[in-house]
Amino acid sequence: MSEQAGTISNKSDQTIVCYSPTMITTNGIWQGDNPLDYSLPLFILQLTLVVTTTRLLVFVLKPLRQPRVISEILGGIILGPSVLGRSTKFADTIFPLRSVMVLETMANVGLLYFLFLVGVEMDIGVIKRTGKRALAIAIAGMILPFLIGVSFAFMLHQTTELIALGTFILFLGVALSVTAFPVLARILAELKLLNTDIGRIAMSSALINDMCAWILLAFAIALAENESMSLASIWVILSSVVFVLFCVYIVRPIVSWMVRRTPEGESISEFYICLILTGVMISGFITDAIGTHSVFGAFVFGLVIPNGPLGVTLIERLEDFVSGLLLPLFFAISGLKTDITAIHGFTTWAILGVVIILACAGKIAGTLLVSLYYKIPFNEGLTLGLLMNTKGLVEMIVLNVGKDQKVLDDKSFAIMVIVAVVMTAIISPIVTTIYRPARKFTPYKRRTIQRTKPDGEFRVLVCIHTPRNVPTIINLLDASHPTKKSPICTYVLHLVELTGRASAMLIVHNTRKSGRPALNRTQAQSDHIINAFENFEQHSGFVSVNPLTAVSPYSTMHEDICNVAEDKRVALIIVPFHKQQTVDGGMEATNPAFRTINQNVLANAPCSVGILVDRGLSGSTRLAANQIAHHVAVLFFGGPDDREALAYGWRMCEHSGVNLTVLRFIVGENAVEPPVAEARRNPSQREMLTVATETDRERQLDEDYINAFRARTMDDSSVVYDEKVVNHGEETVAAIRSVDPMHDLFIVGRGQGLISPVTAGLTDWSECPELGAIGDLLASSDFAATYSVLVVQQYVGIEGLGDGTAGTPDSPNRQHEQQIEFGNRRPPPQPPRGQAFFQPQP
């Protein structure tokens, strides 16, 4: 009996609850009061419990790549009558019946504002631009599951004679056929599919699907509140249409006027923000009074807010509070209403299994048919169908409304909640298993600057975190001597961290062709970056710029960078250093994650890498429209990295506005050679021999390259070649300090694995070993300098191969090569399969 009482204690249908209006806050435990008898302390405890439970579940389910919605619904179910609520004491103490009103009210306020934000973030313009494919996929993906929902409704309806069959059908159909747009965006980004064709189609289809779901939901509610399709239902529908028209033709112009009143670059005034936030409440009130759900009004109100700085401000002010604190309450309420014990008997569980399988299959089949009609490969069509099964907020709203309107009983409600959880939970694991984009691992030879033909295209991938990195990189590319014979093809990759916030996702989803204002700060940055590079492209000639955006967690961002490099067959990746210059000339770290990205790129890159320490590269004087005087210094110690640095300097010196100084450091007679065997930590005789011959071979390659360079630039007055004889690290530092301060760019090799008396001792106190001994010295704050530094690492594993061999990072004929490179740097493994193709933003 106690168990039964436990489950009934939270049902509000049969019980009348008395509220004491004075029992809001407690007098304190010293007065003998129990805080949980008062509504405010109880609400605070409930909120804390809900948020901590969901956060804990988010953490636990993260390795399984589950979206946050799953954790929130599961959190509610755990706190509800299915798990913890089975204990009557827990249910009566933490979630007593009298607290339900406060909880429901707050959850609905959170829902109101969250759907307002979803409306603000949605861009109806995208629907106009999606094309027939996405429209067809969205509609096909709704019709079949809807029909399955209808047949399921007939099966369930025999047991529940509560309400007209028509309404029941509508509710179940809508619940099964929707696709959750915000949840899908998150899943796509985590699977690195956002930038793929399939990701774009899925996003557009989900958007259309969401819109249809809202329209159907409005109808369903209108019907649910009236037993039969009477005059009242028609009034509800008509007044809803009038409300939508009012929002579009009266509210939207007023909000646009507010935006126009705000000067460019200023933030919208507090008064206007306050007006809009009140407008959300009013819209909710109106639609509730009309007879549709209050969230419908908030959503429509959000939709009519024009995209731009206003949308950004609203999202930034509200998002964390609403989606972090109030929204989990709504899911918790749904969980509290879900009583899994109501699903008893084998037949009911069998029905549940059948519904899950059929609903999934229906959506997949509908999507697949349209995909095949549009000649999308079977594999991709199947993935699309799976992705369209994402469930989330809209479905939970449909189910809750249905439960409140007594369209769904406990059993139907519990079944549908489980269907939603299972369908969404299986997506990530299945998609990762079946969908592996056919990566074109086209072997290409020109993976280094040294091997790029002087009269061929020079391909560079530039990674950018903030617009601050842009001017120096543009000047660097301009100084890299783009010509008709050797144009520079630049891929500009804007790196954006994937956070849980929807605003970060918008960049990719919103392919804007017109000059409309940006949706959020990240997109505004993206726009600034792209505009700067496009201006550069127009003014410089012989430079082509392709903007791309990578949205992913910092921990896997290097995969995106390496994949783009492999995909676009670039010879050099330029990444910004993780420290930037402060006003007083020192260097401060911006974001420690940037450093990890750089280290991962150095370890895994399929081509040469340059880390740019940005201290400005404006050029001392502008001579003519496109002539810049840059003074570039290359410090040459020997080894593949230094040859790469020299190759870049060589390319630059052909530019009429660049003066190049090459400073070669030669080991003096008094230098103490580090013992080779000790350096290799291997006393075996044969190993010593290999290392010795390897060092000689490297020296020979250095000698040949320097001689070739000198022979070619002998008559060039803008090139200065100088040799310094040094015996140890201190002399090296002194020699570098003596270099003319007028230079504005130093190019040095990373010199990884190079053992030389010239740099002996310099590595002992290096702050950033990823820059190598010399790079770290030049980038350090105590080297009070006004020049930028480019630290270059050559892609090894190609050097010495004949031209006929086109090697990929793992080709077998590279094995011998890898052993010879005595630990200089391990050649990168082949990037993991199944990563995104990056598509340029239109």
C-alpha positions in Angstrom: 0.0 0.0 0.0 2.8 2.4 0.9 4.3 2.1 -2.6 1.0 2.9 -4.1 0.6 5.9 -1.8 4.1 7.0 -2.9 3.1 7.1 -6.5 -0.2 8.8 -5.9 1.2 11.5 -3.6 2.5 13.5 -6.5 -0.6 13.3 -8.7 -2.6 16.6 -8.8 -5.8 15.2 -10.4 -7.5 13.6 -7.4 -6.1 15.7 -4.5 -7.1 19.1 -3.2 -4.2 21.0 -1.7 -4.5 23.9 0.7 -1.9 26.7 0.5 -1.0 28.9 3.3 -0.2 32.3 1.7 2.0 33.4 4.7 4.3 30.4 4.6 6.8 31.7 2.1 10.0 32.3 4.1 11.0 30.6 7.3 11.6 32.2 10.7 14.8 30.1 11.0 15.6 26.7 12.4 16.3 28.2 15.9 12.6 29.0 16.2 11.9 25.4 15.6 10.7 25.8 12.0 11.4 23.2 9.4 12.6 25.1 6.3 11.1 22.5 4.0 7.6 23.5 5.2 8.0 26.9 3.6 7.7 27.4 -0.2 10.9 29.5 -0.9 13.5 27.3 0.9 11.8 24.2 -0.5 12.0 25.7 -4.1 15.6 26.6 -3.7 16.4 23.0 -2.5 14.5 21.5 -5.4 16.2 23.8 -7.9 19.7 22.9 -6.5 18.9 19.3 -6.6 17.6 19.4 -10.2 20.6 21.4 -11.5 23.2 19.2 -9.7 21.6 16.0 -10.8 21.5 17.1 -14.5 25.0 18.4 -14.4 26.3 15.2 -12.9 24.5 13.2 -15.6 25.9 15.5 -18.3 29.4 14.7 -16.9 28.7 10.9 -16.8 27.2 10.7 -20.3 29.8 12.9 -22.0 32.0 10.0 -23.1 28.9 8.4 -24.7 28.5 11.7 -26.7 24.9 12.2 -25.4 23.3 15.6 -25.9 22.4 17.6 -22.7 18.6 17.0 -23.2 19.1 13.4 -22.5 20.8 14.2 -19.1 18.0 16.7 -18.3 15.1 14.2 -19.0 16.9 11.4 -17.2 17.6 13.7 -14.2 13.9 14.4 -14.0 13.0 10.7 -14.2 15.6 9.8 -11.5 14.1 12.4 -9.1 10.5 11.4 -10.0 8.3 8.5 -9.0 10.2 6.0 -11.2 13.4 5.9 -9.1 13.9 8.1 -6.0 10.3 9.0 -5.7 9.4 5.4 -5.0 10.4 6.2 -1.5 7.3 7.9 0.0 9.5 9.9 2.4 11.6 11.4 -0.4 8.6 12.3 -2.5 6.7 13.9 0.4 9.7 15.8 1.8 11.4 17.1 -1.4 8.6 17.2 -3.9 5.4 17.5 -1.9 2.2 18.2 -3.7 1.9 21.7 -2.5 5.3 22.6 -4.1 4.2 21.5 -7.6 2.5 24.8 -8.3 5.6 26.9 -7.6 7.8 24.5 -9.6 5.5 24.3 -12.6 5.2 28.1 -12.7 8.9 28.7 -12.6 9.5 25.9 -15.1 7.0 27.5 -17.5 8.7 30.9 -17.1 12.0 29.3 -18.0 10.4 27.6 -20.9 8.8 30.8 -22.0 12.1 32.6 -22.2 14.0 29.6 -23.6 11.5 29.4 -26.5 11.8 33.1 -27.0 15.6 32.6 -27.4 15.1 29.7 -29.8 12.8 32.0 -31.8 15.5 34.8 -31.8 18.1 32.4 -33.0 16.1 30.9 -35.8 16.4 32.6 -39.1 13.3 32.2 -41.2 15.3 33.5 -44.2 17.2 30.1 -44.1 14.0 28.4 -45.0 13.6 30.5 -48.1 17.1 29.6 -49.1 17.1 25.9 -48.2 15.9 24.7 -51.6 13.6 21.8 -52.6 15.9 19.1 -51.2 15.7 20.1 -47.6 12.0 20.9 -47.9 11.2 17.4 -49.4 13.3 15.7 -46.7 11.6 17.6 -43.9 8.1 16.8 -45.2 8.9 13.1 -46.0 10.5 12.8 -42.6 7.3 14.0 -41.0 4.6 12.2 -42.9 5.6 8.6 -42.3 6.2 8.9 -38.5 3.0 10.8 -38.3 1.1 7.9 -39.9 2.8 5.5 -37.5 1.8 7.8 -34.7 -1.8 7.6 -36.0 -1.8 3.8 -36.1 -0.2 3.7 -32.6 -2.9 6.1 -31.4 -5.6 3.6 -32.5 -3.8 0.8 -30.5 -3.5 2.9 -27.3 -6.8 4.6 -27.6 -8.8 1.4 -27.0 -7.4 1.4 -23.5 -7.9 5.2 -22.8 -11.3 6.4 -23.5 -10.6 9.8 -22.1 -10.8 12.0 -25.2 -11.7 12.3 -28.8 -9.7 10.1 -31.0 -8.8 13.0 -33.4 -7.0 15.0 -30.7 -5.2 11.9 -29.5 -4.0 11.2 -33.0 -2.7 14.7 -33.5 -0.8 14.7 -30.2 0.9 11.4 -30.8 1.6 12.2 -34.5 3.2 15.5 -33.6 5.3 13.9 -30.8 6.6 11.2 -33.1 7.3 13.3 -36.1 9.2 16.4 -34.8 12.9 16.9 -35.0 14.6 19.0 -32.4 16.6 21.8 -34.1 18.7 22.9 -31.1 19.6 19.4 -30.1 20.5 18.4 -33.7 22.8 21.3 -34.1 24.7 20.2 -31.0 25.0 16.6 -32.1 26.2 17.6 -35.6 28.9 19.8 -34.1 30.1 17.0 -31.8 30.3 14.5 -34.6 32.1 17.2 -36.7 29.4 17.0 -39.4 28.2 20.7 -39.2 30.2 21.8 -42.2 29.4 18.8 -44.4 26.7 18.8 -47.0 24.8 16.2 -44.9 25.0 18.5 -41.9 23.6 21.5 -43.8 20.7 19.5 -45.2 19.9 18.1 -41.8 20.0 21.6 -40.2 17.7 23.1 -42.8 15.3 20.2 -42.7 15.1 20.3 -38.9 14.3 24.0 -39.1 11.4 23.4 -41.4 10.3 20.5 -39.4 10.3 22.6 -36.2 8.1 25.2 -37.8 5.6 22.6 -39.0 5.6 21.1 -35.5 4.7 24.4 -34.0 1.8 24.9 -36.3 0.5 21.4 -35.7 1.0 21.9 -31.9 -1.1 25.1 -32.0 -3.9 23.1 -33.8 -3.6 20.2 -31.4 -4.0 22.4 -28.4 -6.9 24.3 -29.9 -8.6 20.9 -30.4 -7.7 19.4 -27.1 -9.4 22.2 -25.1 -12.8 21.4 -26.7 -14.3 18.0 -26.7 -15.5 18.2 -30.3 -14.5 20.3 -33.3 -16.8 23.1 -32.3 -16.9 26.8 -33.0 -14.6 27.5 -30.1 -11.7 25.6 -31.8 -12.1 27.7 -34.9 -12.0 30.8 -32.8 -8.8 29.6 -31.2 -7.1 28.9 -34.5 -8.3 32.2 -36.1 -7.2 34.3 -33.1 -3.8 32.6 -33.2 -3.4 33.5 -36.8 -4.4 37.1 -36.0 -1.7 37.1 -33.2 1.0 35.9 -35.6 0.0 38.6 -38.1 0.0 41.3 -35.4 3.6 40.2 -34.4 4.9 40.3 -37.9 3.3 43.5 -39.1 3.2 45.6 -36.0 5.7 44.3 -33.4 8.5 43.7 -35.9 8.5 47.3 -37.3 8.5 48.7 -33.7 11.5 46.5 -32.7 13.3 47.5 -36.0 12.7 51.1 -35.2 14.3 50.6 -31.7 17.3 49.0 -33.4 17.6 52.0 -35.8 17.4 54.4 -32.9 20.6 52.8 -31.5 23.8 54.3 -32.9 26.2 52.0 -34.7 28.4 50.1 -32.3 26.5 51.2 -29.2 24.7 48.6 -27.1 20.9 48.6 -27.1 19.5 50.7 -24.2 18.4 49.0 -21.0 14.9 50.5 -21.5 14.4 48.7 -24.8 15.7 45.4 -23.5 13.3 45.7 -20.6 10.4 46.4 -23.0 11.2 43.4 -25.1 11.5 41.1 -22.1 8.2 42.3 -20.9 6.8 41.7 -24.4 7.7 38.0 -24.0 5.5 37.8 -20.9 2.7 39.7 -22.6 2.8 37.5 -25.7 2.7 34.4 -23.4 -0.3 35.9 -21.6 -2.2 36.7 -24.8 -1.7 33.2 -26.4 -2.6 31.5 -23.1 -5.8 33.7 -22.9 -6.6 32.9 -26.6 -6.4 29.1 -25.8 -3.1 28.1 -27.3 -0.1 27.5 -25.0 1.8 30.5 -23.6 5.1 29.2 -25.1 3.6 29.6 -28.6 3.4 33.4 -28.1 6.9 33.7 -26.7 8.3 31.7 -29.7 6.5 33.8 -32.3 7.6 37.0 -30.5 11.2 35.7 -30.7 10.9 34.9 -34.4 9.9 38.5 -35.3 13.0 40.0 -33.5 15.3 41.0 -36.4 18.7 39.3 -36.5 21.6 41.5 -35.4 23.0 43.2 -32.4 19.7 43.1 -30.5 19.4 39.4 -30.9 23.0 39.0 -29.6 22.4 41.1 -26.6 19.3 39.2 -25.7 20.9 35.8 -26.1 24.0 36.8 -24.1 22.0 38.3 -21.3 19.5 35.4 -21.0 21.0 32.2 -22.3 23.1 31.0 -19.4 20.5 31.8 -16.7 17.6 30.4 -18.7 19.1 27.3 -20.1 21.4 26.6 -17.2 18.9 27.1 -14.3 15.3 27.4 -15.3 15.1 25.0 -18.3 16.3 21.9 -16.3 13.3 22.6 -14.1 10.9 22.0 -17.0 12.6 18.7 -17.8 12.5 17.8 -14.1 8.8 18.4 -14.0 8.4 16.1 -17.1 10.4 13.5 -15.3 8.3 13.9 -12.1 5.2 13.2 -14.2 6.8 10.1 -15.8 6.1 7.0 -13.9 7.8 4.1 -15.6 6.0 1.7 -13.2 2.8 2.6 -15.1 4.1 0.6 -18.0 3.4 -2.8 -16.7 2.7 -6.0 -18.4 4.7 -7.5 -21.2 2.3 -6.3 -24.0 2.8 -2.6 -23.0 6.6 -3.0 -23.1 6.3 -4.8 -26.4 4.2 -1.9 -27.8 6.9 0.5 -26.5 9.6 -1.5 -28.4 7.5 -1.6 -31.6 6.8 2.2 -31.4 10.5 3.0 -31.0 11.5 0.8 -33.9 8.6 1.9 -36.2 9.0 5.6 -35.5 12.7 5.4 -36.1 12.2 3.3 -39.2 9.4 5.6 -40.5 11.6 8.7 -40.3 14.6 6.9 -41.8 12.5 5.4 -44.6 10.9 8.7 -45.4 14.2 10.6 -45.5 16.0 7.8 -47.3 13.4 7.7 -50.2 13.7 11.4 -50.8 17.5 11.3 -50.5 17.7 8.5 -53.1 15.4 10.5 -55.3 17.8 13.4 -55.1 20.8 11.0 -55.8 22.3 11.4 -52.3 24.3 8.2 -51.6 22.5 5.5 -49.6 24.9 5.8 -46.7 24.4 9.5 -46.3 20.6 9.1 -46.7 20.6 6.6 -43.9 22.6 9.0 -41.7 20.3 11.9 -42.5 17.3 9.7 -41.5 19.0 8.9 -38.2 19.8 12.5 -37.5 16.3 13.6 -38.2 15.2 11.3 -35.3 16.6 13.8 -32.8 14.0 14.6 -30.1 14.1 17.3 -27.6 12.2 20.3 -26.2 9.3 20.6 -28.6 8.4 16.9 -28.1 8.5 17.3 -24.4 6.2 20.4 -24.6 3.8 18.4 -26.8 3.7 15.6 -24.3 3.4 17.9 -21.3 0.5 19.8 -22.8 -1.1 16.5 -23.7 -0.8 15.3 -20.2 -2.1 18.5 -18.7 -5.1 18.5 -21.1 -5.7 14.9 -20.2 -5.1 13.8 -23.7 -2.4 11.4 -22.6 -2.7 9.2 -19.5 0.2 8.2 -17.3 1.0 5.1 -19.4 1.0 6.9 -22.8 3.0 9.7 -21.3 5.7 7.4 -19.8 5.9 5.4 -23.1 6.4 8.6 -25.2 9.0 10.0 -22.8 11.0 6.8 -23.1 10.6 6.8 -26.8 12.1 10.3 -27.0 15.0 9.4 -24.8 15.9 6.2 -26.6 15.5 7.7 -30.1 17.8 10.6 -29.3 20.3 8.6 -27.3 21.0 6.1 -30.0 21.8 8.7 -32.7 25.4 9.7 -31.8 26.8 6.1 -31.4 25.1 4.8 -34.5 26.0 7.7 -36.8 29.7 7.5 -35.7 29.6 3.8 -36.6 27.9 3.9 -40.0 28.9 7.3 -41.4 32.5 7.7 -42.3 32.9 10.4 -44.9 34.8 9.1 -47.8 38.0 11.0 -47.2 40.0 11.5 -50.3 43.5 10.8 -49.0 45.1 12.0 -52.2 48.8 11.7 -51.8 50.5 15.0 -52.6 54.2 15.8 -52.6 54.3 19.5 -52.0 53.9 19.4 -48.3 56.7 21.8 -47.5 57.8 25.3 -48.7 61.1 23.8 -49.9 59.4 21.4 -52.2 56.8 23.9 -53.6 57.7 24.7 -57.2 58.9 28.3 -57.6 56.5 28.7 -60.5 53.6 26.7 -58.9 50.7 27.7 -56.6 51.7 28.2 -52.9 49.0 26.9 -50.7 48.7 28.2 -47.1 46.3 27.4 -44.3 45.9 30.3 -41.9 44.3 29.6 -38.5 42.7 32.6 -36.7 41.2 32.8 -33.2 40.4 36.5 -33.1 40.5 39.5 -35.5 43.6 40.6 -33.6 45.7 38.1 -35.5 44.6 39.3 -38.9 46.7 42.4 -39.8 50.1 40.7 -39.2 49.1 37.6 -41.1 47.8 39.6 -44.1 51.1 41.6 -44.2 53.0 38.3 -43.9 51.1 36.8 -46.9 51.6 40.0 -48.8 55.3 39.8 -48.2 55.3 36.2 -49.4 55.5 37.4 -52.9 52.3 36.3 -54.7 52.9 36.5 -58.5 51.2 35.5 -61.7 53.5 32.4 -62.0 53.3 31.5 -58.3 49.9 32.7 -56.8 49.1 32.2 -53.1 46.0 30.2 -52.3 45.0 31.0 -48.8 42.5 29.0 -46.7 41.4 31.1 -43.7 40.1 28.9 -40.9 38.3 30.8 -38.1 38.6 28.6 -35.0 35.5 28.7 -32.8 35.2 26.8 -29.6 32.1 24.6 -29.4 30.3 25.4 -26.2 26.9 24.2 -25.0 25.5 27.6 -26.1 23.4 27.7 -29.2 24.8 31.1 -30.2 28.1 29.5 -31.2 26.3 27.1 -33.6 24.8 29.9 -35.5 27.8 30.8 -37.5 27.7 27.7 -39.5 24.0 27.3 -39.8 23.4 30.8 -40.9 24.9 31.1 -44.4 24.4 34.8 -45.1 24.7 36.1 -48.6 23.3 39.6 -48.0 25.0 42.3 -46.0 22.7 41.7 -43.0 24.1 42.3 -39.5 25.8 39.4 -37.7 23.9 37.4 -35.2 26.4 37.2 -32.4 29.8 38.3 -31.4 31.5 35.2 -32.8 29.8 35.7 -36.1 30.6 39.4 -36.1 34.3 38.4 -35.6 34.0 35.8 -38.4 32.6 38.6 -40.7 35.4 41.0 -39.8 38.0 38.3 -40.5 36.5 37.3 -43.8 36.0 41.0 -44.9 39.6 41.8 -44.1 40.9 38.9 -46.2 38.5 39.6 -49.0 39.8 43.2 -49.1 43.3 41.9 -49.2 42.3 39.5 -52.0 40.9 42.4 -54.1 43.8 44.8 -53.6 46.8 42.4 -53.9 46.1 40.4 -57.0 47.4 36.8 -57.3 46.0 35.9 -53.9 42.8 33.8 -53.6 41.1 33.6 -50.2 38.7 30.8 -49.1 37.1 31.4 -45.7 36.2 28.4 -43.6 35.0 28.0 -40.0 35.8 25.2 -37.6 33.5 24.8 -34.7 34.7 22.1 -32.3 36.0 21.6 -28.7 39.5 22.9 -28.2 40.6 19.4 -27.4 39.9 18.1 -30.9 40.4 21.3 -32.9 43.8 20.2 -34.2 42.0 17.4 -36.0 40.0 19.9 -37.9 43.1 21.9 -38.8 45.0 18.9 -40.0 42.1 17.5 -42.0 41.6 20.8 -43.8 45.3 20.9 -44.5 45.3 17.4 -45.9 42.1 18.1 -47.8 43.2 21.3 -49.4 46.8 20.0 -49.9 48.5 22.9 -48.4 52.3 23.3 -47.9 52.2 25.5 -44.8 49.9 25.9 -41.8 50.3 29.2 -39.9 48.9 29.2 -36.4 49.0 32.1 -34.0 51.2 31.9 -30.9 49.2 31.6 -27.6 50.7 34.7 -26.2 50.1 38.2 -27.4 51.9 41.5 -26.9 50.8 43.8 -24.1 50.9 47.6 -24.2 54.2 47.7 -22.4 55.9 45.3 -24.8 55.7 42.2 -22.6 54.0 38.9 -23.7 50.9 37.6 -21.9 49.1 34.3 -22.5 45.6 34.7 -24.0 44.1 31.2 -23.6 46.1 28.2 -22.4 44.0 26.0 -24.8 45.5 27.7 -27.8 48.9 26.4 -26.7 47.6 22.8 -26.6 46.1 23.2 -30.1 49.5 24.4 -31.4 51.4 21.5 -29.8 48.9 19.0 -31.2 49.1 20.6 -34.7 52.9 20.4 -34.6 52.7 16.7 -33.7 50.1 15.7 -36.2 50.3 18.1 -39.2 50.5 16.6 -42.7 52.7 19.5 -43.9 55.0 22.2 -42.6 53.8 24.4 -39.7 54.7 28.0 -38.8 53.9 29.4 -35.3 53.5 33.2 -35.6 54.5 35.3 -32.6 52.6 38.4 -33.4 54.2 41.7 -32.5 52.9 43.7 -35.5 54.3 43.6 -39.0 53.2 47.0 -40.4 56.4 47.6 -42.3 58.5 50.6 -41.5 57.5 52.6 -44.5 54.9 52.3 -47.3 56.7 53.2 -50.4 54.0 52.9 -53.0 50.5 51.5 -53.2 51.7 47.9 -53.1 55.3 48.2 -52.1 56.2 47.6 -48.5 59.6 47.8 -47.0 60.0 44.8 -44.7 63.3 43.8 -43.2 63.3 40.1 -42.7 66.0 38.1 -40.9 66.5 34.3 -41.2 68.6 32.7 -38.5 70.2 29.5 -39.9 71.7 26.9 -37.6 71.2 23.8 -39.8 68.7 21.0 -40.0 65.4 20.5 -41.9 63.5 23.2 -40.0 66.1 25.8 -40.7 66.2 24.9 -44.4 62.4 25.4 -44.4 62.8 28.8 -42.8 65.4 29.7 -45.4 63.1 28.5 -48.2 60.4 30.9 -46.9 62.8 33.8 -46.6 64.0 33.0 -50.1 60.5 33.2 -51.4 60.0 36.5 -49.6 63.2 38.1 -50.9 61.9 38.0 -54.4 59.4 40.7 -53.4 60.7 44.1 -54.3 59.8 45.6 -51.0 61.5 43.0 -48.8 65.1 43.1 -47.6 66.4 39.8 -46.4 69.3 39.1 -44.0 70.4 35.5 -43.6 72.6 35.0 -40.6 74.3 31.6 -40.5 75.7 30.4 -37.3 78.9 28.2 -37.6 80.3 26.1 -34.8 83.7 27.6 -33.7 86.8 25.6 -33.1 86.6 25.9 -29.3 83.0 24.6 -29.2 82.4 21.5 -27.1 80.6 18.9 -29.3 78.0 17.1 -27.2 79.0 13.4 -27.2 76.8 11.8 -29.8 76.2 8.6 -28.0 75.2 10.4 -24.8 72.8 12.6 -26.7 71.2 9.5 -28.2 71.1 7.8 -24.8 72.3 4.6 -26.6 75.8 3.3 -26.4 75.5 0.7 -29.2 78.2 1.1 -31.7 76.0 0.7 -34.7 73.5 3.3 -33.5 76.4 5.8 -33.1 77.5 5.2 -36.6 74.0 5.8 -38.0 73.7 9.0 -36.0 77.1 10.2 -37.1 76.4 9.6 -40.8 73.0 11.2 -40.4 74.5 14.3 -38.9 77.0 14.4 -41.8 74.2 14.0 -44.3 72.2 16.8 -42.7 75.3 19.0 -42.8 75.8 18.2 -46.5 72.1 19.1 -47.2 72.5 22.4 -45.3 75.7 23.1 -47.3 74.1 22.4 -50.6 71.0 24.4 -49.9 73.0 27.5 -48.6 75.2 27.3 -51.7 72.2 27.1 -54.0 70.7 30.1 -52.2 73.9 32.2 -52.4 74.4 31.4 -56.1 70.9 32.5 -56.9 70.9 35.7 -54.8 74.5 36.8 -55.3 73.6 39.8 -57.4 70.6 40.8 -55.4 71.4 44.0 -53.4 68.3 43.4 -51.1 69.8 40.1 -49.7 72.6 40.2 -47.1 74.3 36.9 -46.2 76.4 36.8 -43.1 78.1 34.1 -41.1 78.8 34.2 -37.4 81.3 31.8 -35.7 80.1 31.0 -32.2 81.3 28.5 -29.6 78.4 28.2 -27.1 74.9 29.4 -26.3 75.9 32.7 -24.7 77.7 33.8 -27.8 74.7 32.8 -29.9 72.4 35.0 -27.7 74.9 37.9 -28.0 75.0 37.5 -31.8 71.3 37.5 -32.1 71.0 40.6 -29.9 73.5 42.4 -32.1 71.2 42.0 -35.2 70.0 45.4 -36.5 66.9 46.4 -34.6 65.2 47.6 -37.8 64.2 44.1 -38.7 60.4 43.5 -38.3 60.3 39.8 -38.9 62.5 36.9 -37.8 62.1 33.5 -39.4 63.7 30.7 -37.5 63.5 26.9 -37.7 62.1 25.0 -34.7 65.3 22.9 -34.7 63.6 20.0 -32.9 66.0 17.1 -32.1 69.0 19.1 -33.3 72.0 18.7 -31.0 74.4 21.5 -31.5 76.9 23.3 -29.2 75.6 26.6 -30.7 72.3 26.2 -28.8 73.7 24.3 -25.8 72.2 25.4 -22.6 69.5 27.5 -24.3 66.9 24.9 -23.8 67.4 24.6 -20.1 65.2 27.6 -19.3 62.9 27.7 -22.2 59.3 28.6 -21.4 57.7 27.3 -24.6 59.6 24.2 -25.9 57.3 24.0 -28.9 59.1 27.0 -30.3 62.5 25.4 -30.1 65.5 27.0 -28.3 65.9 30.0 -30.6 62.2 30.6 -31.2 61.6 30.6 -27.5 64.4 33.1 -27.0 63.0 35.5 -29.6 59.5 35.2 -28.3 60.4 35.7 -24.6 59.3 38.9 -22.9 62.8 39.8 -21.8 63.9 40.0 -25.4 62.5 43.5 -25.6 61.7 43.5 -29.2 59.3 45.0 -31.7 59.6 42.3 -34.3 57.3 39.4 -35.1 58.8 35.8 -35.1 57.8 33.0 -37.4 58.9 29.6 -36.1 58.9 27.0 -38.8 58.8 23.2 -38.6 59.4 21.3 -41.7 57.2 18.3 -42.5 59.7 15.4 -42.4 59.3 12.1 -44.1 59.5 13.4 -47.6 63.0 14.7 -47.8 65.2 12.5 -49.9 62.4 10.7 -51.7 62.5 10.7 -55.4 60.0 12.9 -57.3 58.2 9.9 -58.5 57.2 8.8 -55.1 54.0 10.4 -54.0 53.9 9.5 -50.3 51.0 9.8 -47.9 52.0 10.0 -44.2 51.9 6.2 -43.9 53.3 5.0 -47.2 55.6 1.9 -46.8 58.5 3.4 -48.6 58.7 6.0 -45.8 59.6 3.4 -43.2 63.3 3.6 -44.0 63.1 7.4 -44.0 61.5 7.4 -40.6 64.2 5.4 -39.0 66.9 7.7 -40.5 65.2 10.8 -39.0 66.7 9.9 -35.7 63.8 11.1 -33.6 63.8 14.5 -35.3 60.1 14.4 -35.1 57.7 11.6 -35.6 55.9 11.9 -38.9 52.2 12.4 -38.3 49.8 9.5 -38.3 47.1 9.5 -40.8 44.3 11.7 -39.4 41.4 9.8 -38.0 38.8 8.8 -40.5 35.2 10.0 -40.3 36.1 13.7 -39.8 34.4 16.6 -41.4 34.9 17.9 -44.9 35.2 21.6 -44.6 33.1 23.6 -47.1 33.7 27.3 -47.8 31.1 29.6 -46.5 29.2 31.1 -49.5 
